[in-house]
Amino acid sequence: MAFSDSIASFAIDQLDGLGHIRTKKMFGALAFYCDDVLFGAVMDDAFTLKAKDEELQKEFIGQGLTRHKLKGRDIKMPYFDVTPSILENREELKTWALKSLGIGNK
């Protein structure tokens, strides 16, 4: 798996002000951390947010986010592809990122 550098750069810019954002290459993806908490990743050509609990997963699905699927593998990971409309709206993206971090209102 590879990740898109342009999507990663755009997501970093959009998340400016959320906290201390750092990235780390992991298994062909680029993991996103905020204040040392893993909350998202760029996998393939998608920015994803992590939703560990079932309630948040349902909320993500209700807003049009879909579970990320690894190409050629049938693995259910707790990562959901962020829609372009959310990714392009800085404040909305931060709201969803905070939910992923367990900080936002559920």
C-alpha positions as CSV (number, residue, x, y, z in Angstrom):
1,M,0.0,0.0,0.0
2,A,1.2,3.5,-0.8
3,F,-0.1,6.8,0.2
4,S,-0.7,10.1,-1.6
5,D,1.8,12.8,-0.6
6,S,-0.5,15.5,-1.9
7,I,-3.5,14.4,0.3
8,A,-1.2,14.0,3.3
9,S,0.1,17.6,2.8
10,F,-3.4,19.0,2.3
11,A,-4.7,17.2,5.5
12,I,-1.8,18.5,7.6
13,D,-2.6,22.1,6.4
14,Q,-6.4,21.6,7.1
15,L,-5.7,20.3,10.6
16,D,-3.5,23.3,11.6
17,G,-4.4,24.5,15.1
18,L,-5.9,21.1,16.2
19,G,-2.9,20.3,18.4
20,H,0.6,19.0,17.8
21,I,0.2,17.0,14.6
22,R,2.9,14.6,13.6
23,T,3.0,11.8,11.0
24,K,4.7,8.5,10.9
25,K,5.1,6.0,8.0
26,M,3.5,2.7,9.0
27,F,3.0,-0.3,6.8
28,G,2.8,1.7,3.6
29,A,0.4,4.3,5.0
30,L,1.0,7.6,6.8
31,A,-0.3,7.6,10.3
32,F,-1.6,10.9,11.8
33,Y,-1.1,11.7,15.5
34,C,-2.4,14.6,17.5
35,D,-0.5,15.1,20.8
36,D,0.7,11.5,20.5
37,V,-2.7,10.0,20.0
38,L,-3.2,8.1,16.7
39,F,-6.4,9.4,15.1
40,G,-6.1,9.0,11.3
41,A,-4.1,8.0,8.4
42,V,-3.6,8.5,4.7
43,M,-4.0,5.1,3.0
44,D,-3.9,4.8,-0.8
45,D,-5.6,8.0,-2.0
46,A,-7.8,8.6,1.0
47,F,-7.5,10.5,4.3
48,T,-9.1,8.3,7.0
49,L,-10.2,8.9,10.5
50,K,-10.1,6.2,13.2
51,A,-13.3,5.2,15.0
52,K,-12.6,2.6,17.7
53,D,-16.1,2.4,19.2
54,E,-19.2,1.2,17.5
55,E,-21.2,4.3,18.3
56,L,-18.7,6.5,16.5
57,Q,-18.5,4.1,13.6
58,K,-22.3,4.4,13.2
59,E,-22.0,8.2,13.3
60,F,-19.3,8.2,10.7
61,I,-21.4,6.0,8.4
62,G,-24.4,8.2,9.0
63,Q,-22.4,11.2,7.6
64,G,-21.3,9.3,4.5
65,L,-17.9,8.1,5.6
66,T,-17.2,4.5,4.5
67,R,-14.9,1.9,6.1
68,H,-11.6,2.0,4.3
69,K,-10.9,-1.2,2.4
70,L,-7.3,-2.4,1.7
71,K,-6.9,-3.3,-1.9
72,G,-6.9,-7.1,-2.3
73,R,-7.4,-7.8,1.4
74,D,-10.5,-8.5,3.5
75,I,-9.5,-6.8,6.7
76,K,-12.0,-4.7,8.8
77,M,-10.0,-1.9,10.2
78,P,-11.5,0.9,12.3
79,Y,-10.6,3.6,9.7
80,F,-13.2,5.5,7.6
81,D,-12.5,7.4,4.4
82,V,-13.3,11.1,4.9
83,T,-15.5,12.5,2.1
84,P,-14.0,15.3,0.0
85,S,-16.6,17.8,1.3
86,I,-15.4,17.2,4.9
87,L,-11.7,17.2,4.0
88,E,-12.1,20.5,2.2
89,N,-13.9,22.2,5.1
90,R,-11.3,22.9,7.7
91,E,-13.6,23.4,10.6
92,E,-15.7,20.4,9.8
93,L,-12.6,18.2,9.4
94,K,-11.4,19.4,12.8
95,T,-14.7,18.5,14.4
96,W,-14.6,15.0,13.1
97,A,-10.9,14.6,14.0
98,L,-11.8,15.6,17.6
99,K,-14.5,13.0,17.6
100,S,-11.9,10.5,16.5
101,L,-9.6,11.6,19.3
102,G,-12.5,11.1,21.8
103,I,-12.7,14.8,22.5
104,G,-15.6,15.9,20.4
105,N,-19.3,15.7,21.2
106,K,-20.8,12.4,20.4
